């Protein structure tokens, strides 16, 4: 995936052969991403399962601009959003949780 920000994409795969499962909580994965890539901080997130994401528009009380005409979420529109609060330089993907953490 590429965007005009030329960010890096890193996948963090967590696998286990035990009965324990790795966390799928966004806050936990944010802490992992920020610890691995200090001093970068959270710029956004995406939960692929629910399309939940950190949306500047919704925080302002206006309709989300990351949706297509049929109302579905578009990762392309989200990644290409270049407003100052949404700019990011790196994406850390956690495939086991289907969570993306955007860092800047």
C-alpha positions in Angstrom: 0.0 0.0 0.0 1.3 3.5 -0.8 0.1 6.9 0.0 1.4 10.4 -0.7 3.0 10.3 2.8 5.3 7.4 1.8 4.8 5.8 5.2 6.4 2.5 6.3 4.3 -0.5 6.9 5.4 -3.0 9.6 3.5 -6.2 10.5 3.9 -7.5 14.0 2.9 -11.2 14.0 2.2 -12.8 17.4 1.8 -16.6 17.3 1.6 -19.1 20.1 1.3 -22.8 20.5 -0.3 -22.6 23.9 -3.9 -22.0 25.0 -3.1 -18.3 25.6 -4.2 -15.7 23.0 -2.4 -12.4 22.4 -4.4 -9.2 23.1 -6.7 -7.7 20.6 -7.4 -4.5 22.6 -6.6 -1.4 20.6 -5.1 0.4 23.7 -2.7 -2.5 24.4 -1.6 -2.7 20.7 -1.1 1.1 20.7 1.2 0.7 23.7 3.2 -2.0 21.9 3.5 0.1 18.7 4.6 3.2 20.6 7.1 1.2 22.7 8.6 -0.4 19.6 8.9 2.8 17.6 9.5 5.4 20.3 9.3 8.5 20.0 6.5 8.1 17.5 2.9 8.5 18.9 -0.6 7.5 17.9 -2.0 9.3 14.9 -5.0 6.9 14.3 -6.1 3.4 14.2 -8.3 1.0 12.2 -10.2 -2.1 13.4 -10.7 -4.1 10.2 -13.5 -6.2 11.7 -15.7 -3.3 12.6 -14.3 -0.4 10.4 -14.0 1.6 13.7 -11.3 4.2 13.3 -10.1 7.5 14.7 -12.1 10.0 12.7 -11.4 13.7 12.7 -14.8 14.4 11.0 -16.9 12.4 13.5 -15.0 14.1 16.4 -16.2 17.4 15.0 -19.8 16.2 14.6 -19.8 16.0 10.8 -20.3 12.9 8.6 -17.2 10.7 8.1 -15.3 11.5 4.9 -13.7 8.1 4.9 -16.8 6.4 3.5 -17.6 5.6 -0.1 -20.9 6.6 -1.7 -22.6 3.4 -0.5 -21.6 4.2 3.1 -18.9 1.6 3.5 -15.5 2.4 5.1 -12.6 3.0 2.7 -9.1 2.4 3.9 -7.8 4.2 0.8 -9.6 7.4 1.8 -8.4 7.1 5.4 -4.7 6.5 4.5 -4.8 9.4 2.0 -6.3 11.9 4.4 -3.6 14.5 4.8 -5.1 16.9 7.3 -2.6 17.8 10.1 -4.2 15.7 12.8 -4.3 12.6 10.7 -0.8 12.7 9.1 1.1 9.6 9.8 4.5 8.3 8.9 4.2 4.6 9.8 1.6 1.9 10.0 2.0 -1.0 12.4 -0.3 -3.9 11.5 -1.3 -6.6 13.9 -2.8 -9.3 11.7 -3.9 -11.6 14.6 -6.2 -8.8 15.8 -6.9 -7.2 12.4 -5.9 -3.8 13.9 -3.8 -1.1 12.3 -2.0 1.5 14.4 -1.0 4.7 12.6 2.0 6.5 14.1 3.5 9.9 13.5 
